[in-house]
Amino acid sequence: MNKKIAFYIMNSKGYFVLKKFIKEFGVKNIGYVVSGNDSNIKKDYFDEIQKLSLKHKIKFFNRFDDFLSLENNFKGNKFAIGWRWLIKNELNLIVFHDSLLPKYRGFAPLVNTFINGDKMGGVTALFASNQYDRGGIISQKKFEISYPIKIEDLIKQAQPLYYDLVKDISIKILNGEQLETRKQNDAEATYSLWLDNEDYFVDWSWSAKKIKRFVDAVSYPYNNAKAYLNGDVVKFVDVEVFKDVQVEHRDRHIGKVIFIENGSPVVVCRKGLLRLIDIRDKDDNKMMINFRSRFKGYKNV
């Protein structure tokens, strides 16, 4: 029986898990490692994953390399962590997903968990299926979310849970044990769609609290929340909810600067006010904003 495990991994979670796995299980149980670059985040850990694999003489492939023959003939289990693409051979493929399934099936589940203000996040290990994230659940682990928090810190909070699941499942696989699963309740399913450039723009129809969570949810290592100012794209790196005031005809003035507080513009939202503490231009230079400014965002160019 082949008891090796192949890793399809990306980002800091994948690197964290591989590093811990090598330390605890050694390299003899690793069949190969596949990784890829992710243009949607500022640091994708591709180089770190590659260097770690080569350092330990593990077979390493970029996702564009030709390793289909190896994949098709591999008899062990495959683990997908942070993976964003189709793996053609789904035999014995276990996916580690950033939510407590069946909620947030799909893409960017942790970002959407964050934006929605959920008090609980989690990681699910499940068998791959021909419809994404509908396979049998092997195991789940939960963690509490306390706001405000940046996505980078939330990812760090989730990483140990990923490894705990990998460790528990690996021990069973390497001992030749059968992995038991439970079926998902489709009636409880929600879907989290993939993000494109437009999805990084602020939706000013949201409340100030939700926009604050959105800005924090797509902060580093993501490419930051964005808005339009005089036709140019600006990035919101840090914001805070500001004490609200009564604004006459509020719906007509959403996105406008109402105050300058300690050098930072305060902007009208549909509900509440938002102080923009750190604003950057496209070249990542800090900006000072004039009082008579109006920000436009998602579907409001």
Secondary structure as a PSIPRED ss2 file (coil, helix, strand):
# PSIPRED VFORMAT (PSIPRED V4.0)

   1 M C   1.000  0.000  0.000
   2 N C   1.000  0.000  0.000
   3 K C   1.000  0.000  0.000
   4 K C   1.000  0.000  0.000
   5 I E   0.000  0.000  1.000
   6 A E   0.000  0.000  1.000
   7 F E   0.000  0.000  1.000
   8 Y E   0.000  0.000  1.000
   9 I E   0.000  0.000  1.000
  10 M C   1.000  0.000  0.000
  11 N H   0.000  1.000  0.000
  12 S H   0.000  1.000  0.000
  13 K H   0.000  1.000  0.000
  14 G H   0.000  1.000  0.000
  15 Y H   0.000  1.000  0.000
  16 F H   0.000  1.000  0.000
  17 V H   0.000  1.000  0.000
  18 L H   0.000  1.000  0.000
  19 K H   0.000  1.000  0.000
  20 K H   0.000  1.000  0.000
  21 F H   0.000  1.000  0.000
  22 I H   0.000  1.000  0.000
  23 K H   0.000  1.000  0.000
  24 E H   0.000  1.000  0.000
  25 F H   0.000  1.000  0.000
  26 G C   1.000  0.000  0.000
  27 V C   1.000  0.000  0.000
  28 K C   1.000  0.000  0.000
  29 N C   1.000  0.000  0.000
  30 I E   0.000  0.000  1.000
  31 G E   0.000  0.000  1.000
  32 Y E   0.000  0.000  1.000
  33 V E   0.000  0.000  1.000
  34 V E   0.000  0.000  1.000
  35 S E   0.000  0.000  1.000
  36 G C   1.000  0.000  0.000
  37 N C   1.000  0.000  0.000
  38 D C   1.000  0.000  0.000
  39 S C   1.000  0.000  0.000
  40 N C   1.000  0.000  0.000
  41 I E   0.000  0.000  1.000
  42 K C   1.000  0.000  0.000
  43 K C   1.000  0.000  0.000
  44 D C   1.000  0.000  0.000
  45 Y C   1.000  0.000  0.000
  46 F H   0.000  1.000  0.000
  47 D H   0.000  1.000  0.000
  48 E H   0.000  1.000  0.000
  49 I H   0.000  1.000  0.000
  50 Q H   0.000  1.000  0.000
  51 K H   0.000  1.000  0.000
  52 L H   0.000  1.000  0.000
  53 S H   0.000  1.000  0.000
  54 L H   0.000  1.000  0.000
  55 K H   0.000  1.000  0.000
  56 H C   1.000  0.000  0.000
  57 K C   1.000  0.000  0.000
  58 I C   1.000  0.000  0.000
  59 K C   1.000  0.000  0.000
  60 F E   0.000  0.000  1.000
  61 F E   0.000  0.000  1.000
  62 N E   0.000  0.000  1.000
  63 R C   1.000  0.000  0.000
  64 F C   1.000  0.000  0.000
  65 D C   1.000  0.000  0.000
  66 D C   1.000  0.000  0.000
  67 F C   1.000  0.000  0.000
  68 L H   0.000  1.000  0.000
  69 S H   0.000  1.000  0.000
  70 L H   0.000  1.000  0.000
  71 E H   0.000  1.000  0.000
  72 N H   0.000  1.000  0.000
  73 N H   0.000  1.000  0.000
  74 F C   1.000  0.000  0.000
  75 K C   1.000  0.000  0.000
  76 G C   1.000  0.000  0.000
  77 N E   0.000  0.000  1.000
  78 K E   0.000  0.000  1.000
  79 F E   0.000  0.000  1.000
  80 A E   0.000  0.000  1.000
  81 I E   0.000  0.000  1.000
  82 G C   1.000  0.000  0.000
  83 W C   1.000  0.000  0.000
  84 R C   1.000  0.000  0.000
  85 W C   1.000  0.000  0.000
  86 L C   1.000  0.000  0.000
  87 I C   1.000  0.000  0.000
  88 K C   1.000  0.000  0.000
  89 N C   1.000  0.000  0.000
  90 E C   1.000  0.000  0.000
  91 L C   1.000  0.000  0.000
  92 N C   1.000  0.000  0.000
  93 L E   0.000  0.000  1.000
  94 I E   0.000  0.000  1.000
  95 V E   0.000  0.000  1.000
  96 F E   0.000  0.000  1.000
  97 H E   0.000  0.000  1.000
  98 D C   1.000  0.000  0.000
  99 S C   1.000  0.000  0.000
 100 L C   1.000  0.000  0.000
 101 L C   1.000  0.000  0.000
 102 P C   1.000  0.000  0.000
 103 K C   1.000  0.000  0.000
 104 Y C   1.000  0.000  0.000
 105 R E   0.000  0.000  1.000
 106 G E   0.000  0.000  1.000
 107 F C   1.000  0.000  0.000
 108 A C   1.000  0.000  0.000
 109 P H   0.000  1.000  0.000
 110 L H   0.000  1.000  0.000
 111 V H   0.000  1.000  0.000
 112 N H   0.000  1.000  0.000
 113 T H   0.000  1.000  0.000
 114 F H   0.000  1.000  0.000
 115 I H   0.000  1.000  0.000
 116 N C   1.000  0.000  0.000
 117 G C   1.000  0.000  0.000
 118 D C   1.000  0.000  0.000
 119 K C   1.000  0.000  0.000
 120 M E   0.000  0.000  1.000
 121 G E   0.000  0.000  1.000
 122 G E   0.000  0.000  1.000
 123 V E   0.000  0.000  1.000
 124 T E   0.000  0.000  1.000
 125 A E   0.000  0.000  1.000
 126 L E   0.000  0.000  1.000
 127 F E   0.000  0.000  1.000
 128 A C   1.000  0.000  0.000
 129 S C   1.000  0.000  0.000
 130 N C   1.000  0.000  0.000
 131 Q C   1.000  0.000  0.000
 132 Y C   1.000  0.000  0.000
 133 D C   1.000  0.000  0.000
 134 R C   1.000  0.000  0.000
 135 G C   1.000  0.000  0.000
 136 G C   1.000  0.000  0.000
 137 I E   0.000  0.000  1.000
 138 I E   0.000  0.000  1.000
 139 S E   0.000  0.000  1.000
 140 Q E   0.000  0.000  1.000
 141 K E   0.000  0.000  1.000
 142 K E   0.000  0.000  1.000
 143 F E   0.000  0.000  1.000
 144 E E   0.000  0.000  1.000
 145 I C   1.000  0.000  0.000
 146 S C   1.000  0.000  0.000
 147 Y C   1.000  0.000  0.000
 148 P C   1.000  0.000  0.000
 149 I C   1.000  0.000  0.000
 150 K C   1.000  0.000  0.000
 151 I H   0.000  1.000  0.000
 152 E H   0.000  1.000  0.000
 153 D H   0.000  1.000  0.000
 154 L H   0.000  1.000  0.000
 155 I H   0.000  1.000  0.000
 156 K H   0.000  1.000  0.000
 157 Q H   0.000  1.000  0.000
 158 A H   0.000  1.000  0.000
 159 Q H   0.000  1.000  0.000
 160 P H   0.000  1.000  0.000
 161 L H   0.000  1.000  0.000
 162 Y H   0.000  1.000  0.000
 163 Y H   0.000  1.000  0.000
 164 D H   0.000  1.000  0.000
 165 L H   0.000  1.000  0.000
 166 V H   0.000  1.000  0.000
 167 K H   0.000  1.000  0.000
 168 D H   0.000  1.000  0.000
 169 I H   0.000  1.000  0.000
 170 S H   0.000  1.000  0.000
 171 I H   0.000  1.000  0.000
 172 K H   0.000  1.000  0.000
 173 I H   0.000  1.000  0.000
 174 L H   0.000  1.000  0.000
 175 N C   1.000  0.000  0.000
 176 G C   1.000  0.000  0.000
 177 E C   1.000  0.000  0.000
 178 Q C   1.000  0.000  0.000
 179 L C   1.000  0.000  0.000
 180 E C   1.000  0.000  0.000
 181 T C   1.000  0.000  0.000
 182 R E   0.000  0.000  1.000
 183 K C   1.000  0.000  0.000
 184 Q C   1.000  0.000  0.000
 185 N C   1.000  0.000  0.000
 186 D H   0.000  1.000  0.000
 187 A H   0.000  1.000  0.000
 188 E H   0.000  1.000  0.000
 189 A C   1.000  0.000  0.000
 190 T C   1.000  0.000  0.000
 191 Y E   0.000  0.000  1.000
 192 S E   0.000  0.000  1.000
 193 L C   1.000  0.000  0.000
 194 W C   1.000  0.000  0.000
 195 L C   1.000  0.000  0.000
 196 D C   1.000  0.000  0.000
 197 N H   0.000  1.000  0.000
 198 E H   0.000  1.000  0.000
 199 D H   0.000  1.000  0.000
 200 Y H   0.000  1.000  0.000
 201 F E   0.000  0.000  1.000
 202 V C   1.000  0.000  0.000
 203 D C   1.000  0.000  0.000
 204 W C   1.000  0.000  0.000
 205 S C   1.000  0.000  0.000
 206 W C   1.000  0.000  0.000
 207 S E   0.000  0.000  1.000
 208 A H   0.000  1.000  0.000
 209 K H   0.000  1.000  0.000
 210 K H   0.000  1.000  0.000
 211 I H   0.000  1.000  0.000
 212 K H   0.000  1.000  0.000
 213 R H   0.000  1.000  0.000
 214 F H   0.000  1.000  0.000
 215 V H   0.000  1.000  0.000
 216 D H   0.000  1.000  0.000
 217 A H   0.000  1.000  0.000
 218 V C   1.000  0.000  0.000
 219 S C   1.000  0.000  0.000
 220 Y C   1.000  0.000  0.000
 221 P C   1.000  0.000  0.000
 222 Y E   0.000  0.000  1.000
 223 N C   1.000  0.000  0.000
 224 N C   1.000  0.000  0.000
 225 A E   0.000  0.000  1.000
 226 K E   0.000  0.000  1.000
 227 A E   0.000  0.000  1.000
 228 Y E   0.000  0.000  1.000
 229 L E   0.000  0.000  1.000
 230 N C   1.000  0.000  0.000
 231 G C   1.000  0.000  0.000
 232 D E   0.000  0.000  1.000
 233 V E   0.000  0.000  1.000
 234 V E   0.000  0.000  1.000
 235 K E   0.000  0.000  1.000
 236 F E   0.000  0.000  1.000
 237 V E   0.000  0.000  1.000
 238 D E   0.000  0.000  1.000
 239 V E   0.000  0.000  1.000
 240 E E   0.000  0.000  1.000
 241 V E   0.000  0.000  1.000
 242 F E   0.000  0.000  1.000
 243 K C   1.000  0.000  0.000
 244 D C   1.000  0.000  0.000
 245 V C   1.000  0.000  0.000
 246 Q C   1.000  0.000  0.000
 247 V C   1.000  0.000  0.000
 248 E C   1.000  0.000  0.000
 249 H C   1.000  0.000  0.000
 250 R H   0.000  1.000  0.000
 251 D H   0.000  1.000  0.000
 252 R H   0.000  1.000  0.000
 253 H C   1.000  0.000  0.000
 254 I C   1.000  0.000  0.000
 255 G C   1.000  0.000  0.000
 256 K E   0.000  0.000  1.000
 257 V E   0.000  0.000  1.000
 258 I E   0.000  0.000  1.000
 259 F E   0.000  0.000  1.000
 260 I E   0.000  0.000  1.000
 261 E E   0.000  0.000  1.000
 262 N C   1.000  0.000  0.000
 263 G C   1.000  0.000  0.000
 264 S E   0.000  0.000  1.000
 265 P E   0.000  0.000  1.000
 266 V E   0.000  0.000  1.000
 267 V E   0.000  0.000  1.000
 268 V E   0.000  0.000  1.000
 269 C C   1.000  0.000  0.000
 270 R C   1.000  0.000  0.000
 271 K E   0.000  0.000  1.000
 272 G C   1.000  0.000  0.000
 273 L E   0.000  0.000  1.000
 274 L E   0.000  0.000  1.000
 275 R E   0.000  0.000  1.000
 276 L E   0.000  0.000  1.000
 277 I E   0.000  0.000  1.000
 278 D E   0.000  0.000  1.000
 279 I E   0.000  0.000  1.000
 280 R E   0.000  0.000  1.000
 281 D C   1.000  0.000  0.000
 282 K C   1.000  0.000  0.000
 283 D C   1.000  0.000  0.000
 284 D C   1.000  0.000  0.000
 285 N C   1.000  0.000  0.000
 286 K E   0.000  0.000  1.000
 287 M C   1.000  0.000  0.000
 288 M C   1.000  0.000  0.000
 289 I C   1.000  0.000  0.000
 290 N C   1.000  0.000  0.000
 291 F C   1.000  0.000  0.000
 292 R C   1.000  0.000  0.000
 293 S C   1.000  0.000  0.000
 294 R E   0.000  0.000  1.000
 295 F E   0.000  0.000  1.000
 296 K E   0.000  0.000  1.000
 297 G C   1.000  0.000  0.000
 298 Y C   1.000  0.000  0.000
 299 K C   1.000  0.000  0.000
 300 N C   1.000  0.000  0.000
 301 V C   1.000  0.000  0.000
